[in-house]
Amino acid sequence: MTRLTETHMIRLSDFVAEPDRAGRPAWLNELARRAAARFASLGVPTRRQEEWRLTNVETLAQTEFRVAEETADVSAEDLAQFDIPGLAGSRIVFVNGICAPSLTSIESMPKGVMVLPLREAIASHGELVKAQLGKHADAEHDAFTALNTAMLGDGLFVFVPKGTVVDQPIHVLNVTAADEANGSGMSMTSPRNLIIIGENAQATIIEDYVALTDTAYFTNAVTEMVVGEHAHAVHYLLERESAKAINISTLRIDQKASSNFASHSVLLGGALVRNNIVPVLDGEHCESLLNGLYLTRGRQHVDNHMQVVHAKPNCDSRQFYKGVLSDESTAVFSGRIIVAKDAQKTDAKQSNANLLLTDKCRANTHPQLEIYADDVKCTHGATIGQVDENAVFYLRARGLSEAAARGMLIHAFAEESLERMTLEPIKTYLEGELFSRLPQGTTVRESMDI
Amino acid sequence: MLEIRNLHANIDGQEILRGLDLTINAGEVHSIMGPNGSGKSTLAQVLAGREEFEVTEGSITFFGQDLLEMGPDERAIAGIFLAFQYPVEIPGVRTTQFLKAAVNAIRKGRGEPEMDAMELVKLFREKTKLVEIDDELLKRNVNEGFSGGEKKRHEIFQMAVLEPKLCVLDETDSGLDIDALRIVSQGVNAMRDKGRAFLVITHYQRLLNYIVPDFVHVLVDGRIVRTGGKELALELEEKGYGWIESEAVLAR
């Protein structure tokens, strides 16, 4: 990408479409233009909108943004700190939203599998991309999806053909780094991923956000995922942004009949984080798991916004979200289950549990059921509580220090979320992250080893 | 070993213990009996260091150390063990992990080398026989889904593993069937030792057929009103607490 001589500032309150980008197919320019018009009309959400009542993004309207620039200053050594030991498979690195080939390594793939930057896929497989891009995520009604589409640059493109198994995970590492224009305006990246898992195929995607800068920046990501009939797909979101980051991630999954999808989200970093996940179970006998863990501290605000759409009968969905809040952090969980009129025999379960470690943190939890069918099983449960003092006393009466006792109980609470994950290296890495945040983490960790 | 002098303790502003005196020497088994609400469990909780109870007067020393200055974990390290009347369920913590943490916290606190997984497994295996506890139970989360009897046996098992100096049993017999009672008692009796003392708190005399005490104390209204040998327990069983309560009132 050519470096702009003058930094182009973007103000979301008076957003205008970019001019058509040269070298981009007309359909894509059209898609971006339409999305820009939608964003201009939707605007930045306000707290008067139900979906944004508890998460304040209003200041974004007046913030001066600029598109994060390409930078060659990031080396493999810089990224070593983000390594997940033992994690095999391909890693595609995007720096400031643009694929960095020198940091990327793509394993050899089974025949017909494509793993490449979206920008390349648009050039080499235009028709395939055109048929899917923007067809799943909702740029009509969701402002940040519209904004992402209007700003669309690069991202990950994965295509797994029918009957093909990609057994190693595909790890997309999004890195925000300081660029030359650092300091003027807040940099914004708009990663856009398109993942197509064919019939009876299988793949695991890890969407990962990190930063090499401690200045404020905005990541507005959208991932569209299509899970074919009888296909098996797993998605991990590792949100490890730096302390001042704003991260809004939207994952939309379209599930075909008898498909199995699992999402595991772990939210650790960032100042303001919104994790939107929308699985649409659009075929019978689908299974969908939304598993999540958020660990907040300082003045972080983390909002998990789930919307599970049961469009067809005989599908099962499970939402399990857990949060450990400390300091003055706040968290929101909103889980909506929509069961369409024809979606009989739906079995939907949702639970959200919050552990508050201080009296200054706050959790809001919002189960919402919209059921139009009459023969369904939908349950939801939400808890907000503190560490059980009876259990603390019991452990102390057995010799554990107060800190170790609390550490053990917090670990036990969070561990359940990690247990559901299937990729061992991710699990182990997250265990470490969890222990590092616990009081007396080392002591607790040692006692686990039996 | 343990010296309690003129102990007064409150909870929520209400005085439960009103001047309790008790001396326990190594090798002795003491039983505290008393009607409901007399302060038996309060005494157990105060000994273990429960912070909800406020000690307003008096002293407790344990091997000459001021127990009231010590946190519950420091007391455990010093050698006090409370077998809980209501053992707490801890979801998400496996019993083996809990035991490992406990054993090593105590060993570390005493300046002893920590035990590794191999040594611990050996220790657990040896002690499970003592209380006829199923190995499978140790793989489950602490007390979660345990039956009442399993919970109590688990308490005695922990006691056997941690080898404390002073074992406080808080109504360990409540709700136990006769077989469980026998097993629990066997465990306790196997641990009787000249260096170790027991404080067995119970409402009923039956447990004392199995764990034969050297001293029986009757607690009424937060004070020990009578002390005797094991025959005192039988007398209480026969006559109920009424006669001793009225005596206590008269003596005031």
Interface residues (C-beta under 8 A of the other chain):
Chain A: D388 N390 A391 F393 Y394 L395 R396 A397 R398 G399 L400 S401 E402 A404 A405 M408 L409 H411 A412 F413 E415 E416 T443 V444 E446 S447 M448 D449 I450
Chain B: A48 G49 R50 E51 G71 P72 D73 R75 A76 I77 F81 L82 F84 P87 V88 I90 P91 G92 V93 T96 Q97 F98 K100 A101 A102 N104 A105 I106 G109 A117 L120 V121 Q158 L162
